Amino acid sequence: MLMRTWVGFAAMCLGMFMAVLDIQVVATSLPAIRDALGIPAESMSWIQTAYLIAEVIAIPLTGLLTRALGMRVLFAIAVSAFTLASIGCAASTGFVPLIAARVAQGFFGGMLIPLVFSAVFLLFPFRLQGFATTLAGMLAVLAPTVGPIVGGWITQTTSWHWLFLVNVAPGILACALGLTVLARDVGDRALLRSLDLAGLALLAVCLASLQIALKDAPHRGWLAMPVLALLAASLIAGTMFVRHMVASAEPIVQLRTFHDRGFAIGCALSFILGMGLYGSVYLMPVFLGFVREHGPLAIGTVMLVTGVTQLVTSPIAVELERRGNARLLTLAGFALFGIGLGMSGFATRETDFDGMFWPQIVRGGAIMLCLLPPTRLALGNLAPEAVPDASGLFNLMRNLGGAIGIALIDTVMFGRAPVYAEALKQRLLAGDISAADIVGLPPNALSGAIKVPLDPAIEAFVRPLVEKAALVQSINEAWLMLAGAMLLGCGLVLLVPSRPLSMK
């Protein structure tokens, strides 16, 4: 029986891995998809945004659907629908059908993550939950790390269609295994007939408006009217949703779970981890692509260090989580992850694999400590019937943290890079030799203050160097911002209540 449980759980982890991996493999190949389907450049980002919006709407619904259908049936529906949507993406001949298929992918793929983390506490006894959480967590954070190299390899060796078709065989296998070996559980189908459509609509408006606002804010400006309108719509819908859930007899999301202080702080830690995790996976390709001018495959090769380190250190993290104090381990994990982020905040235009190696080692070694103990702090003391809803909220917070973190990173990069560029320009005009070194000009290129206006040929040569150096400085500032967020997480850990964990 235990072997069947592990096989079923492995099938669920496989489905989750493909859903998380799908985001990153597509990200590296957006230009290829755009060229193949003739999508306007300004619409290209919707290929990713459509997936993410549908995903964040689906995650908090997973708890209710688990109670209504049972974990086994819901997993089979979600993974099979995700697989069919992947085929739809590959068969798309234009922008509209691709976006429709991506929405379906994101909605059903979004259910697979909280389903897996619920399964940890619903399928396994206490002594095995640490290892099960490690397996699930390792795959959840490994997928964004290996995604760039997988996407780069697929793009360079096959066609863009295989970015989606690669999901088909694993999806069929996961669905077949899940239906065959997972234990049959009885859901309460009456919950579907009493589904709160008004609450669902408010939740969709809240999360979709927030996601679109976060996407547009760095480019339009946080005070632009469309962005403010979206944020206001999100706030109003969110407020109405909370009030609606409090008054509802069968709420879509069990908000009362936040009364548990361990769960509430665990969700805050999940949010901060999302900022650091997704932010670091976003910043590295930006630096390697725009500063070092590497291709997708080379970028993935550099970023593989984090994933390999995570794999090597995961068994150690499991043993520590089983034997150590969860609060102290969480504190150590967030501190180490913050140090690793901060180490990346001092890059130069010449930083490459060697300069990124040790920061990635530190971050890779800390990831599981940032995931395992906080998951137990958040979910380990809850009643079994509360776990599905709680798992959805816990994972939603990590995704929202990633979305907000990336929006803040873009704001720093787009807002601060011009400031740094102007400062470097003025220093160069004043004959500052140290500025010439930062930009990449030989010291003898400056012989005192430079006369203006500049020769057009000289300006055309120097401008890209200045802009690239300014981008490096703004990226460094973004790294240090993420490090500061992790230190805030260290402070939150101290507020976690000290109590024995459930031995259920």
C-alpha positions as CSV (number, residue, x, y, z in Angstrom):
1,M,0.0,0.0,0.0
2,L,2.8,2.4,0.9
3,M,4.5,1.7,-2.4
4,R,1.3,2.5,-4.3
5,T,1.0,5.8,-2.4
6,W,4.6,6.8,-3.3
7,V,4.0,5.9,-7.0
8,G,0.8,8.0,-7.0
9,F,2.6,10.9,-5.3
10,A,5.4,10.7,-7.8
11,A,2.8,10.9,-10.6
12,M,1.4,14.0,-9.0
13,C,4.9,15.5,-8.6
14,L,5.5,14.9,-12.3
15,G,2.4,16.7,-13.3
16,M,3.3,19.7,-11.1
17,F,6.9,19.7,-12.4
18,M,5.6,20.0,-16.0
19,A,3.2,22.8,-15.1
20,V,5.9,24.9,-13.4
21,L,8.5,24.1,-16.1
22,D,6.1,25.2,-18.8
23,I,6.4,28.9,-17.7
24,Q,10.2,29.0,-18.0
25,V,10.6,27.0,-21.2
26,V,8.2,29.3,-23.0
27,A,9.8,32.4,-21.6
28,T,13.1,31.7,-23.3
29,S,11.4,31.3,-26.7
30,L,8.9,34.1,-26.9
31,P,10.6,35.8,-29.9
32,A,10.5,32.5,-31.8
33,I,6.8,32.1,-31.1
34,R,6.1,35.8,-32.0
35,D,7.9,35.5,-35.3
36,A,6.1,32.2,-36.2
37,L,2.6,33.4,-35.5
38,G,3.1,37.1,-36.5
39,I,2.3,38.4,-33.0
40,P,2.9,42.2,-32.5
41,A,5.8,42.9,-30.2
42,E,3.7,44.8,-27.7
43,S,1.4,41.7,-27.3
44,M,4.1,39.1,-26.9
45,S,4.2,39.3,-23.1
46,W,0.5,38.2,-23.0
47,I,1.6,34.6,-23.9
48,Q,3.0,34.5,-20.3
49,T,0.6,36.9,-18.6
50,A,-2.5,34.8,-19.7
51,Y,-1.0,31.7,-18.1
52,L,-0.1,33.5,-14.9
53,I,-3.5,35.2,-14.5
54,A,-5.3,31.9,-14.9
55,E,-2.9,30.2,-12.6
56,V,-3.4,32.6,-9.7
57,I,-7.2,32.3,-10.0
58,A,-7.1,28.5,-10.0
59,I,-4.8,28.1,-7.0
60,P,-7.2,29.3,-4.3
61,L,-10.0,27.3,-5.9
62,T,-8.2,24.0,-5.5
63,G,-9.2,23.5,-1.9
64,L,-12.9,23.7,-2.6
65,L,-12.6,21.5,-5.7
66,T,-10.5,18.9,-3.7
67,R,-13.3,18.7,-1.2
68,A,-16.0,18.4,-3.9
69,L,-14.3,15.9,-6.3
70,G,-11.6,14.2,-4.2
71,M,-7.9,14.5,-4.7
72,R,-7.6,11.6,-7.1
73,V,-10.3,12.7,-9.5
74,L,-9.3,16.4,-9.4
75,F,-5.7,15.5,-10.1
76,A,-6.7,13.4,-13.1
77,I,-9.0,16.2,-14.5
78,A,-6.3,18.8,-14.0
79,V,-3.4,17.0,-15.5
80,S,-5.4,15.7,-18.5
81,A,-6.9,19.1,-19.2
82,F,-3.4,20.7,-18.9
83,T,-2.1,18.1,-21.4
84,L,-4.9,18.8,-23.9
85,A,-4.3,22.5,-23.5
86,S,-0.6,22.0,-24.3
87,I,-1.7,20.2,-27.5
88,G,-3.9,23.2,-28.2
89,C,-1.0,25.6,-27.8
90,A,1.2,23.6,-30.2
91,A,-1.7,23.5,-32.8
92,S,-2.4,27.3,-32.5
93,T,-2.2,29.2,-35.8
94,G,-2.6,32.7,-34.4
95,F,-2.6,34.9,-31.3
96,V,-6.2,34.4,-30.1
97,P,-6.2,30.6,-30.1
98,L,-2.8,30.5,-28.5
99,I,-3.9,32.8,-25.6
100,A,-7.1,30.8,-25.2
101,A,-5.1,27.6,-24.9
102,R,-2.6,29.3,-22.5
103,V,-5.5,30.4,-20.2
104,A,-6.6,26.7,-20.0
105,Q,-3.0,25.6,-19.4
106,G,-2.6,28.1,-16.6
107,F,-5.9,27.3,-14.9
108,F,-5.5,23.6,-14.7
109,G,-1.7,23.7,-14.2
110,G,-2.3,26.1,-11.3
111,M,-4.3,23.4,-9.5
112,L,-1.4,20.9,-9.6
113,I,0.9,22.8,-7.2
114,P,-1.4,23.0,-4.2
115,L,-2.7,19.5,-4.9
116,V,0.8,18.1,-4.4
117,F,1.5,20.0,-1.2
118,S,-1.9,18.9,0.2
119,A,-1.1,15.3,-0.7
120,V,2.0,15.5,1.6
121,F,-0.1,15.9,4.7
122,L,-3.1,13.8,3.5
123,L,-1.3,10.7,2.2
124,F,1.7,10.3,4.5
125,P,2.3,9.8,8.2
126,F,4.4,12.4,10.1
127,R,7.7,10.5,9.8
128,L,7.5,10.5,5.9
129,Q,6.1,14.0,5.4
130,G,9.6,15.7,5.5
131,F,10.8,13.5,2.7
132,A,7.6,14.0,0.7
133,T,7.8,17.7,1.1
134,T,11.4,17.7,0.0
135,L,10.5,15.8,-3.2
136,A,7.7,18.2,-4.0
137,G,9.6,21.3,-3.0
138,M,12.7,20.2,-4.9
139,L,10.8,19.8,-8.1
140,A,8.8,23.0,-7.6
141,V,11.9,25.1,-7.3
142,L,14.1,23.1,-9.7
143,A,11.7,23.6,-12.6
144,P,12.4,27.4,-12.9
145,T,16.1,26.7,-12.6
146,V,16.4,24.1,-15.4
147,G,13.6,25.8,-17.5
148,P,15.9,28.2,-19.4
149,I,18.3,25.4,-20.5
150,V,15.5,23.1,-21.5
151,G,13.7,25.9,-23.4
152,G,17.0,27.0,-25.0
153,W,17.8,23.5,-26.1
154,I,14.3,22.9,-27.6
155,T,14.3,26.2,-29.4
156,Q,17.8,25.6,-30.9
157,T,17.3,21.9,-31.9
158,T,13.6,21.6,-32.8
159,S,10.6,23.9,-33.4
160,W,8.6,26.1,-30.9
161,H,5.7,23.6,-31.1
162,W,7.8,21.2,-28.9
163,L,7.8,23.7,-26.1
164,F,4.2,22.5,-25.5
165,L,4.3,19.0,-27.0
166,V,7.0,18.0,-24.5
167,N,4.2,18.0,-21.9
168,V,2.1,15.3,-23.7
169,A,3.8,12.1,-22.8
170,P,4.5,13.0,-19.1
171,G,0.9,14.2,-18.8
172,I,-0.6,11.0,-20.1
173,L,1.7,8.9,-17.8
174,A,0.9,11.0,-14.7
175,C,-2.8,10.8,-15.4
176,A,-2.7,7.0,-15.9
177,L,-0.7,6.4,-12.8
178,G,-2.8,8.8,-10.7
179,L,-6.0,7.1,-11.6
180,T,-4.5,3.6,-11.2
181,V,-2.7,3.8,-7.9
182,L,-4.0,6.8,-5.9
183,A,-6.5,5.8,-3.2
184,R,-10.2,6.5,-4.1
185,D,-11.5,9.3,-1.9
186,V,-15.1,10.4,-1.7
187,G,-15.8,14.1,-2.4
188,D,-18.9,16.1,-1.6
189,R,-20.4,16.8,-5.1
190,A,-23.1,18.9,-3.5
191,L,-20.4,21.6,-3.1
192,L,-20.3,22.0,-6.9
193,R,-24.1,22.7,-7.0
194,S,-23.7,25.4,-4.3
195,L,-20.6,26.9,-5.9
196,D,-20.5,30.6,-5.1
197,L,-20.3,32.2,-8.5
198,A,-20.4,35.8,-7.1
199,G,-17.4,35.1,-4.9
200,L,-15.6,33.4,-7.8
201,A,-16.2,36.5,-10.0
202,L,-14.9,38.8,-7.2
203,L,-11.8,36.6,-6.7
204,A,-11.1,36.5,-10.5
205,V,-11.4,40.3,-10.8
206,C,-9.2,40.9,-7.8
207,L,-6.4,38.6,-8.9
208,A,-6.5,39.4,-12.6
209,S,-6.6,43.1,-12.1
210,L,-3.6,42.9,-9.7
211,Q,-1.6,40.7,-12.1
212,I,-2.2,43.0,-15.1
213,A,-1.4,46.1,-13.0
214,L,1.9,44.5,-11.9
215,K,2.7,43.7,-15.5
216,D,2.1,47.2,-16.8
217,A,3.3,49.3,-13.8
218,P,7.0,49.2,-14.5
219,H,6.5,50.3,-18.1
220,R,3.6,52.8,-17.7
221,G,4.6,54.0,-14.2
222,W,2.9,53.2,-10.9
223,L,1.0,56.5,-11.0
224,A,-0.4,56.1,-14.5
225,M,-4.2,56.2,-14.6
226,P,-4.6,52.7,-16.2
227,V,-2.4,51.2,-13.5
228,L,-4.1,53.0,-10.6
229,A,-7.5,52.0,-12.0
230,L,-6.5,48.3,-12.1
231,L,-5.0,48.5,-8.6
232,A,-8.2,50.2,-7.3
233,A,-10.3,47.5,-9.0
234,S,-8.2,44.8,-7.4
235,L,-8.5,46.5,-3.9
236,I,-12.3,47.0,-4.2
237,A,-12.9,43.5,-5.5
238,G,-10.6,42.0,-2.9
239,T,-12.4,43.8,-0.1
240,M,-15.8,42.7,-1.3
241,F,-14.5,39.2,-1.7
242,V,-13.3,39.0,1.9
243,R,-16.6,40.4,3.2
244,H,-18.5,37.9,1.0
245,M,-16.4,35.0,2.3
246,V,-17.0,35.9,5.9
247,A,-20.7,35.9,5.3
248,S,-20.9,32.8,3.2
249,A,-22.0,29.5,4.5
250,E,-19.8,27.6,2.0
251,P,-16.9,30.0,1.2
252,I,-14.6,29.3,-1.8
253,V,-11.6,30.1,0.4
254,Q,-11.5,29.4,4.1
255,L,-10.1,32.7,5.3
256,R,-10.5,31.7,8.9
257,T,-7.4,29.6,8.5
258,F,-5.4,32.9,8.9
259,H,-6.5,32.9,12.5
260,D,-3.7,30.4,13.0
261,R,-0.6,32.5,13.6
262,G,1.8,29.9,12.3
263,F,-0.2,29.6,9.1
264,A,-0.4,33.4,8.6
265,I,3.3,33.9,9.2
266,G,4.1,30.9,7.0
267,C,2.1,32.5,4.2
268,A,4.1,35.8,4.6
269,L,7.3,33.8,4.4
270,S,6.0,32.0,1.3
271,F,5.4,35.5,-0.2
272,I,8.9,36.7,0.5
273,L,10.4,33.4,-0.8
274,G,8.5,33.9,-4.0
275,M,10.1,37.4,-4.4
276,G,13.6,36.0,-3.9
277,L,13.1,32.8,-5.9
278,Y,11.3,34.1,-8.9
279,G,13.2,37.4,-8.8
280,S,16.6,35.6,-8.9
281,V,15.4,33.4,-11.8
282,Y,14.3,36.5,-13.6
283,L,17.4,38.7,-12.9
284,M,20.0,36.2,-14.0
285,P,18.7,35.8,-17.6
286,V,18.3,39.6,-17.9
287,F,21.9,40.1,-16.9
288,L,23.3,37.2,-18.9
289,G,21.2,38.1,-22.0
290,F,21.5,41.9,-22.1
291,V,24.9,42.5,-20.4
292,R,26.9,39.3,-21.3
293,E,24.8,38.8,-24.5
294,H,24.6,35.0,-24.1
295,G,22.0,32.8,-25.9
296,P,19.3,30.8,-24.2
297,L,21.3,27.6,-23.9
298,A,24.4,29.4,-22.5
299,I,22.1,31.2,-20.0
300,G,20.6,27.9,-18.9
301,T,24.0,26.3,-18.4
302,V,25.1,29.1,-16.1
303,M,21.9,28.9,-14.1
304,L,22.1,25.1,-13.7
305,V,24.5,25.6,-10.7
306,T,21.6,26.5,-8.5
307,G,19.6,23.4,-9.4
308,V,22.6,21.1,-9.0
309,T,23.4,22.5,-5.6
310,Q,19.8,22.1,-4.5
311,L,19.8,18.5,-5.6
312,V,23.0,17.8,-3.7
313,T,22.0,19.5,-0.5
314,S,18.3,18.3,-0.4
315,P,19.1,15.1,1.6
316,I,20.9,17.2,4.2
317,A,17.9,19.6,4.4
318,V,15.6,16.6,4.9
319,E,17.6,15.3,7.9
320,L,17.9,18.8,9.4
321,E,14.2,19.3,9.0
322,R,13.4,16.0,10.7
323,R,15.7,16.5,13.7
324,G,16.1,20.3,14.1
325,N,14.0,23.2,15.3
326,A,11.8,24.4,12.4
327,R,12.0,28.0,13.4
328,L,15.8,28.0,13.7
329,L,16.1,26.2,10.3
330,T,13.8,28.7,8.7
331,L,15.8,31.5,10.1
332,A,19.0,30.0,8.8
333,G,17.5,29.4,5.4
334,F,16.2,32.9,4.9
335,A,19.5,34.4,6.2
336,L,21.6,32.2,3.8
337,F,19.3,33.0,0.9
338,G,19.5,36.7,1.6
339,I,23.3,36.5,1.8
340,G,23.3,34.7,-1.6
341,L,21.1,37.4,-3.1
342,G,23.3,40.1,-1.7
343,M,26.5,38.5,-3.1
344,S,25.0,39.0,-6.6
345,G,24.5,42.7,-5.9
346,F,28.2,43.6,-6.7
347,A,28.5,42.5,-10.3
348,T,30.4,44.3,-13.0
349,R,29.9,44.3,-16.8
350,E,32.5,41.4,-16.9
351,T,30.9,39.1,-14.3
352,D,30.0,35.7,-15.8
353,F,30.0,32.1,-14.7
354,D,32.8,32.4,-12.2
355,G,31.4,35.5,-10.5
356,M,27.9,33.9,-10.4
357,F,29.1,30.5,-9.1
358,W,29.3,31.1,-5.3
359,P,26.2,33.2,-5.0
360,Q,24.3,30.4,-6.7
361,I,25.9,27.8,-4.4
362,V,24.7,29.8,-1.3
363,R,21.2,30.2,-2.7
364,G,20.9,26.7,-3.9
365,G,21.9,25.4,-0.5
366,A,19.4,27.6,1.2
367,I,16.3,27.0,-0.9
368,M,15.1,23.8,0.8
369,L,15.5,25.4,4.2
370,C,13.3,28.2,3.0
371,L,10.7,25.7,1.8
372,L,10.6,22.7,4.1
373,P,10.4,24.1,7.6
374,P,8.0,27.0,6.6
375,T,5.7,24.5,4.9
376,R,5.5,22.5,8.1
377,L,5.1,25.7,10.2
378,A,2.2,26.7,8.0
379,L,0.4,23.4,7.4
380,G,1.7,20.9,9.9
381,N,-0.6,21.8,12.8
382,L,-3.8,22.2,10.8
383,A,-6.7,19.7,10.8
384,P,-6.7,17.4,7.7
385,E,-9.9,18.9,6.4
386,A,-8.3,22.4,6.4
387,V,-5.2,21.4,4.6
388,P,-6.4,21.6,0.9
389,D,-7.6,25.2,1.3
390,A,-4.6,26.2,3.3
391,S,-2.2,24.6,0.8
392,G,-3.9,26.7,-2.0
393,L,-3.5,29.9,-0.1
394,F,0.1,29.0,0.9
395,N,1.2,28.4,-2.7
396,L,-0.8,31.4,-4.0
397,M,1.2,33.7,-1.7
398,R,4.5,32.4,-3.2
399,N,3.2,33.1,-6.7
400,L,2.0,36.6,-5.8
401,G,5.3,37.3,-4.1
402,G,7.0,36.3,-7.4
403,A,4.7,38.6,-9.4
404,I,5.2,41.6,-7.1
405,G,8.9,40.9,-6.8
406,I,9.4,40.9,-10.6
407,A,7.3,44.1,-10.9
408,L,9.5,45.8,-8.3
409,I,12.6,44.6,-10.1
410,D,11.4,46.0,-13.4
411,T,10.6,49.3,-11.7
412,V,14.1,49.5,-10.3
413,M,15.7,48.6,-13.6
414,F,13.6,50.8,-15.8
415,G,13.5,53.7,-13.2
416,R,17.1,53.6,-12.0
417,A,19.1,52.7,-15.1
418,P,18.5,56.1,-16.8
419,V,19.6,57.8,-13.5
420,Y,22.8,55.8,-13.4
421,A,23.4,56.4,-17.1
422,E,23.1,60.2,-16.7
423,A,25.5,60.1,-13.7
424,L,28.0,58.1,-15.6
425,K,27.7,60.4,-18.6
426,Q,28.4,63.5,-16.4
427,R,31.4,61.7,-14.8
428,L,32.8,60.9,-18.2
429,L,32.4,64.4,-19.5
430,A,34.2,65.6,-16.4
431,G,37.1,63.3,-17.2
432,D,36.5,60.8,-14.3
433,I,38.9,57.8,-15.0
434,S,37.0,55.5,-12.6
435,A,33.8,56.1,-14.6
436,A,35.7,55.1,-17.7
437,D,36.7,51.8,-16.0
438,I,33.1,51.1,-15.0
439,V,32.0,51.7,-18.6
440,G,34.8,49.7,-20.2
441,L,36.8,52.5,-21.8
442,P,40.7,52.4,-21.5
443,P,42.0,55.0,-19.0
444,N,43.9,56.9,-21.7
445,A,40.6,57.5,-23.5
446,L,40.1,60.5,-21.1
447,S,42.5,63.3,-21.0
448,G,40.7,65.8,-18.8
449,A,37.2,67.1,-19.3
450,I,35.5,66.3,-22.6
451,K,34.2,69.0,-24.8
452,V,30.6,69.1,-25.8
453,P,28.9,68.6,-28.2
454,L,30.4,65.2,-28.7
455,D,31.5,63.9,-32.0
456,P,28.6,61.8,-33.4
457,A,30.8,58.8,-34.0
458,I,32.3,58.9,-30.5
459,E,28.8,59.3,-29.0
460,A,27.5,56.3,-31.0
461,F,30.4,54.2,-29.7
462,V,30.2,55.3,-26.0
463,R,26.4,55.4,-25.5
464,P,25.8,51.6,-25.6
465,L,28.7,51.1,-23.1
466,V,27.2,53.6,-20.7
467,E,23.7,52.1,-21.0
468,K,25.0,48.6,-20.3
469,A,27.0,49.8,-17.3
470,A,24.0,51.6,-16.0
471,L,21.9,48.5,-16.4
472,V,24.5,46.5,-14.4
473,Q,24.2,49.0,-11.6
474,S,20.4,49.0,-11.6
475,I,20.4,45.2,-11.6
476,N,22.7,45.2,-8.6
477,E,20.3,47.5,-6.8
478,A,17.5,45.0,-7.5
479,W,19.6,42.1,-6.1
480,L,20.1,44.1,-2.9
481,M,16.4,44.9,-2.7
482,L,15.6,41.2,-2.8
483,A,18.3,40.5,-0.1
484,G,16.6,43.1,2.1
485,A,13.2,41.3,1.7
486,M,14.8,38.1,2.8
487,L,16.1,39.8,5.9
488,L,12.6,41.0,6.6
489,G,11.6,37.3,6.5
490,C,14.2,36.6,9.2
491,G,12.4,39.0,11.4
492,L,9.0,37.4,10.7
493,V,10.4,34.0,11.7
494,L,10.9,35.2,15.3
495,L,7.1,35.8,15.5
496,V,6.3,32.2,14.8
497,P,4.6,30.6,17.9
498,S,6.7,28.0,19.7
499,R,4.6,24.8,19.8
500,P,5.0,21.1,19.2
501,L,4.1,20.0,15.6
502,S,1.2,17.7,15.0
503,M,2.2,14.0,14.9
504,K,-0.8,13.0,12.8
